[in-house]
Amino acid sequence: MFRIKGRVPRRVSTLGLPTAWGAMAVAYKLSCPLAQEDSLGARVVTSAVFFAVGTGLIMHVRQALLRELRQVRKVAGAAQSALLRPLPARIDGLDVAAAQLSADRSACVGGDLYEVIATEHGVRAVMGDVRGHGITAIGTVAAVLGSFREAVHDEPDLGGVLHRLDRALARHVRETCRDPDSPAAEEFVTLLLLEIGPDDEITVLNCGHPWPYLLSGGGAEPLARADPLPPLGLFPLPAEPTPLHCGSLPPGDCLVLYTDGVEDARDARGRFFSLQAALVGAVRQDPIAPHPILRTLFSAILRHTRGRQADDMALLVLRNDRTPVQCTPLGARGAARQATN
């Protein structure tokens, strides 16, 4: 009830001024003697009056539309901030940093998604890219992220998590698109699911997404080169997707997850941005830390594109800062006690 009462004065003020101007123009035409004359001077005055009224109405409508647009962008930005909530700086021994940059600079929202959550199965991360960008992509981002945040705690393996995300996307498309010929009916998401176990072992399921880079003192190399599964929403998933085991993440090394908008960024001459070269330059920093890597990469991308990127982009950096477990040899007394037990 409070919201209804609050909107009435605003609507009255929005409609009142154009109505008053229109009434004044009509009253002038009907009651003013000058408006009834047929001389050139009278016509000029009458034309000036109606021109002023028309200009005022156009300016008023323009201002109202701009206010509505600013409100929509404000709401969209708040929704994006709630969806891509700031990640903790440290999660289960991993240093974390993430950021996204929308291609729609005026809306400040995009179709990229990411999340990192510590679970009993290990630290699980997702990086995804929704078809399209801007305000229309927010609903799909919400559906996928909401499912991920719940599934990572329930499912013991990444295959189960992936199936949950696939069902959430299909449900979202069904609920938002009644017309099978609509472009929204062909919604799809490229997705990368990653798990770093307590033993630092890396497990990945990739659905049409770029492979992460592994950063170490030796440089920057793709984590894997295997063919990924199709993006979610395009084709049915295998009944039991097989996660790929990609070795381990040693203490001090980093993983860089990203969306294809990073490598697709072009300069004025059409040349693509070289992410691997930029990462090699970032590795020269000592120590390798997530936030400096993000700053270095985004600065390099903005210089390359001159701030005119054509697609959304997101970056997520995970650094293993866990203390290595050292096994100390048993003394003679400890060995004898162990043998006795």
N, C-alpha and C positions, 0 to 999 in steps of 0.2 A: 504494500500500500504506500509505503514511503517513497518507493521508486516511481510509482505512478504520479504521485503529487509533485515530485521533484521535476518530472519531465513536462508537466503541463505548462508552467511559466516559460520554459525554454521553447516549446512549440509555439506558444502564443507570440512570443517575441520574434520568432523566426518568420511567422506568417503575417504578423501585424504590420510590419514596415512595408512589405510589398503591397498589401491590401490598402494601406493608407495612401501610398503613392498612386496606385491605380485609381482610387476614389477621387484623389485630387485631379488627376488627368481627365477623368470623366466629367467631374464638376466644372472644370475649366471649359471643356468643350461645350457643355450644355448651357452653362449659365453666364459665362463671360461674354460680353458684347463683342469684344475684339475677336473672339474665336468665330463669331458669326459673320464677320466681314469677309469680303472676297478680294480685298486689295493685296498687293504684293507684300507690304509691310506686315499685315495681319497674318498672312500665310507664313512668313518667316518667323514671327513670334510663336505661332502655334506649333510649327515644326520644331523650334528650339525647345519648347516646353515638353513635347512628346519625346524628343531626343534625350533630354535630360532625365525624364522618367525612365525611359528604356535603358539608358546607361546605368542609372542607379539600380534598377532591377537586376541587370546582368552582374554588376559588381556584388550585389547582395547575395545572389545565388552562388557566385564564384566563391565568396568568403565562406558561405555555409558548406559548400562541397569540400573546401580545403579543411575546415574544422572537422568534418566527418572523416576525411582521409587521415588526418593526424590522429584522430581517436582510434581508427582501425589499426594504424601502424603501431600505436602505443599498446593496444591490446595484443597485437601479434608479437611485438617484442617481449611483452610480459609472458606470453605463452611460450615463446622460444626459450626464455631464461628459465622457466619452470621445467621445461622438458630437458634441455641441455644444462642441467644444474651444475654449478662449479664442482669439480672433482676435488677430493682431499689431496693435499700435497704428498701424502704418504699412505699407502695401502698395503698392509701385511708385508712390510719390508721393501716395498717397491716405491721409488720416487715417481710421481705422476705429474704430467702437465698436458693440457689439451686446450685447443681453441678452434674456432670456426670463423670463416669469413664468407658472407653471403654475396652472391653475384648481384642480387638486388640490393644495392647499397642504401636505397631510400627506405626499404622495408626492414632491413636488418634481420631478416629471417632467411633460413635456407632449408634445403632438403637433406643435409648431412646429419648423421647421428653418431653418437659414441657414448660409451659408459664403461666404467670399471668397477667391479664389485668383488669383495673378498667373501668367499664361501668356504664351507667345509671341504669342498673338492679342490680348492685352489683359487687363485685370483683369476677371474674370468672377465674378459673384455670383449666389446663388440664395436665394430666400425662399419657404418653403412652409408649408402648413398641412394636416396629415393629419386625415382624418375621425376624430373622437373625440379623446380625450386620456387622459393617465395612462399606466400601465405598459403597457397593451395597444398603444399607439401606437409604442412604441420600435422594434419590429421593422421597421415601415414606414419610419420615419425613417432607420434604419440602411441599409435597402436603397436608398433614394433618395440619401442623402448619399454612400454608398460609390460608387455609379455616377457621381455628379456629379464627385467628386474625381478619378476616372480619366478620364472623358469630356472634361472641359474641356481637357486637354492633348492629346488625340488628335484631336478634331473641329475642323476649321477654321472652322465656322460654328455658330451657336446651334441651327439646325434639327437638325443631327446630334446635338448634346448632348441636345436634347429627346427625340428618338427613343430614345436610349440610356436615359434616365430612364424613359420609358414602358415599355420592354421589361423593365427591372429591376423596376418595380412589378408588372407582369403576372406575372413569374416568381415574385416574392415571394408574391403572392396564390395562385398555383397550388400552391406548396410548403407553404403554411401552412393552406390551407383545402381539404379534400377534399370537403366538402359544398357543392354549388352553391346551396343554399337558406340557407346560413349568412350572417349579416350581414357577416362578414369577406369574403365573396365579392364584396361591393359596395364594397370599399375604393376610395377615391379621394383625390386630393391636389390642392389648388389650388397653383399654382406660378408663380413669376415668375423668368425668367432675364434677367440684365442683363449687358451688356458695355460697359466704358469703354475705348476704344481708346487707343493712344499719342497720337493727335491730339485726345483728350478727347471724341470723338464717342460718343454713347450709342445702343446697340442693345438692343432688348427683345423677348422673347417672353413673352406673358402667357397662362396657362391658368387662367382663372377666379379670378384673384387681384386684390386691390385695387392700383390703380396707385400708384407711389411719389409722394412730394411733392418738388418742387424748391424748395430754400430759397435765396433770394438777398437782397440788401439791400432789394429791393422787396416781400418778403413770402414767402408759401408758396402754390404752385399745383401742381395735379396734373401729373405729367410728361406724361400723355396722357389722352385721353378716348375712345379707340377701343374697340370691343367686343372683349373677349378671346376666346381659344379656350376650349373646354370644359375642365374640370379633367381631369387625367390619371386614367385608369381608368374614366371614364364612357362616352366615345365614342372611336372610332378617330381618330388624328391625321391631318391632311392629309399626303399623300406628301412634300410639300416645304413645310413651314411657312415663311411669309414674315416675317422679323423686321421690327419697326417701328423706323425711324430717328427718334429723338426729339431731334435737335439735339445740342448739346454741353454739357459741364459746365465752365463757366469757372472759373479759379482763384479760390478763396475761397468758391465755392458748394457746397451740400450736397444730397445725395439721402437721403431718409428712406424706407426700406422697412419694411413692417409687415404683420402678419396682421390678419384681420378682428376678432379679439378686442379690438383696441384701440378701433375705432369702435363695436363692439357693446356696450362696457361701459356699464352703466346706473347711475344713482343710485337712491336710495330711492323716487323718484317716477316711475321708469321712463324718464327722459330719457337719450338717448344722449350719449356723450362726444364733444365737438367737437374732433377732432384738428387740423383746420386752424386753428381759433382758438388752440389751445395752441401750434401751431408758429409762428403769427404772433407770439405773445408771446415764444417762444424766439428768434426772429430778431432781436428788439430787443437781445439780448446782443451785445456787441462784444468780441472777434471771435466769429463763429459757429464753434463747435467741437463735435465729436461727443459727447464725454462730458458736457458741461453740458446739451446737448440731451436726452440720455437721462435724466439726473437730473430735468430739468424735466418731461419728459413722464410718467415713472413717478410722480413726486410728484403731478402733476395727476390722473392716473388713479386712484391710491389714494385721494386726497381725494374724487374724484367717486364712487367705488364704496364708500368706507369699507372698503376691503380685502376686498370680497366679490364679486370678479369671477366671472362664470359661465363664462368660456372662457379657454383659453390665449391668451397674447399674446407677441409678439416684436417687437423693434425693431432695425433695423440702419441706421446712419448712415455715409455716405461723404462725405468732404470733399476736394475737389481742392486739394491743397497743392503741386502741381507748379509749378516756376518757368517762367513764360512764356518762350518762345524769342524773342529779339529779333534781327531782321535788321539788321546794320550796313551802311551803304552802302560800296561799294568806293571806295577812293581812286583817283586818276588812274593811279598806277603799277599798282595791282591790276587796274583795268579794262583797261589796255593789255596786261598779262600774260595776262588771261583771253581777250582778243581774239586774242592771238598763238597761244595754245594751241588 
